[in-house]
Amino acid sequence: MKLAILATLAASAAAFAPAQVGKAATTSQLSETKADLEALATKANPTIKYYDPLNLADQDFWGKGNEATIAWLRQSEIKHGRIAMFAFVGYIVQSNFVFPWAQTLDGSPHPSPDLVPEAQWDAVPEAAKWQIFAVISMLELWDECGGGGAMPHYTKGRQAGKYPPFTLFRDNVHFVLDLYDPFGFNKNMSEETKERRLTAELNNGRLAQLGIFGFLCADKIPGSVPALNDIAISYAGNPMIPFEGQFSYHIWYDL
């Protein structure tokens, strides 16, 4: 989980939103224009409203058009907001509790909760980190290919943040539950409720990004987050180098 935190937070586009409110509330389809972003930004945060200091909403990435660019940026924010929420909660949990069973086949336990979460990650064996990387890569690939064609790409009409189901994989390879609502509890949810929850997710994701970086800064730079001074534990490593002393060492040694 820490690998997902460190490897994916950096690309967040915090000026963009995961849900549509600029059009009629009878649909939760993707809005792809700057006007829609401005309308949603006002609903998500009436105080700050629309804020895009780098003018990203006016850009055309890779020559695919402005609407595709906005869709890509919105997808990025939703993804990183969700990862940040996992990271924030995970940081709190791992500061107090780790799995009681063995971490590896040789019986080695999980790193002690006496270690700060960043140091717990450093103590994970390199092979285990590669396994985590592999799972993340497969999930990313499934998202990019729209679940084997079950959905269009998020720059070509798919609602930003909507992860494709595992139907093709489940029917042809192995049973696996979908990531969102695997038991269908929300299938009859109203569009108004969907809109409200997506807006809440947007705000929670933005707050979580600030929260997890607050934890990282407090541990790495003592006194940088005064509110966390009493609970922060000094960390001497580099949280932005997930393979510090392992993979990165092998590369420089070989060179």
C-alpha positions, 0 to 999 in steps of 0.5 A, spaced: 500 500 500 505 504 501 508 503 494 501 505 491 502 512 496 509 514 494 508 512 486 502 515 484 501 521 489 505 526 485 501 526 479 495 529 482 491 535 478 487 538 484 483 543 479 479 537 477 473 534 479 470 527 478 463 528 477 458 532 473 453 538 475 454 543 470 448 539 466 442 536 468 442 532 475 438 526 471 445 523 469 452 522 472 455 522 465 462 525 464 462 533 463 468 535 459 468 542 458 471 548 462 464 551 463 462 544 467 469 544 471 467 551 473 460 549 475 462 543 479 468 547 482 463 552 485 458 546 488 464 542 491 467 548 494 463 555 494 469 559 498 475 557 493 470 556 487 474 554 480 482 554 481 486 553 475 493 557 476 496 553 471 491 553 466 491 546 465 483 546 463 485 550 456 491 545 454 491 540 449 495 534 451 498 529 446 494 533 440 487 529 442 483 535 444 481 539 450 476 535 452 480 529 452 485 533 456 480 535 461 478 527 462 485 525 463 486 530 468 479 529 472 481 521 472 488 523 475 485 527 480 480 521 482 485 516 482 490 520 486 484 522 491 482 515 492 489 512 493 490 518 498 484 516 502 487 509 502 494 512 504 491 516 510 487 511 513 493 506 512 498 510 515 494 511 521 492 503 522 499 501 521 502 506 526 498 502 531 497 495 528 500 490 523 498 483 521 499 478 526 501 472 521 507 471 517 509 476 511 513 471 507 514 464 506 520 463 511 515 465 517 518 472 517 513 477 521 511 484 518 515 490 520 513 492 527 508 497 528 514 501 533 516 503 526 514 509 523 510 507 516 515 509 512 520 505 515 515 499 515 515 499 508 523 500 507 523 493 511 519 489 506 523 485 502 524 487 495 521 481 492 514 483 496 515 490 493 515 487 486 509 483 487 505 489 489 508 493 483 505 487 479 498 487 482 498 495 481 501 495 474 495 489 472 490 494 475 492 500 471 492 496 465 485 493 466 483 500 467 487 503 461 484 498 456 477 499 459 476 492 462 478 488 455 473 493 451 467 493 456 468 500 457 471 506 452 477 509 455 476 515 460 478 520 455 473 517 450 467 518 453 467 513 460 465 517 466 472 519 470 473 515 475 469 509 473 473 503 474 471 497 469 468 491 471 472 484 471 467 481 467 471 478 461 477 476 466 471 473 471 468 469 465 474 466 462 480 466 467 478 466 474 473 468 479 474 475 482 470 481 485 469 487 482 472 493 485 466 497 486 460 495 489 461 487 488 455 485 491 450 490 487 448 494 493 448 501 490 445 499 483 438 502 484 442 508 487 438 515 484 442 520 480 442 525 485 445 521 490 450 519 486 452 526 484 452 528 492 457 522 493 461 523 487 462 531 490 463 528 497 469 523 494 472 529 490 473 533 497 475 527 501 480 526 496 483 533 496 483 533 503 486 526 504 492 528 499 494 534 504 493 529 510 498 524 507 503 529 505 502 532 512 504 525 515 510 525 510 513 532 512 512 531 519 516 525 519 521 527 514 522 534 516 521 535 524 517 541 526 514 542 519 507 540 521 506 543 528 499 540 529 503 533 528 509 535 533 507 530 538 505 524 534 511 525 528 516 520 529 523 522 525 524 518 519 531 518 516 530 515 509 527 518 503 519 517 502 520 518 495 524 512 493 520 506 494 526 501 493 531 505 497 537 501 498 534 495 494 532 496 487 536 503 486 542 500 489 542 495 484 542 499 478 547 504 481 552 498 483 551 495 476 552 502 472 
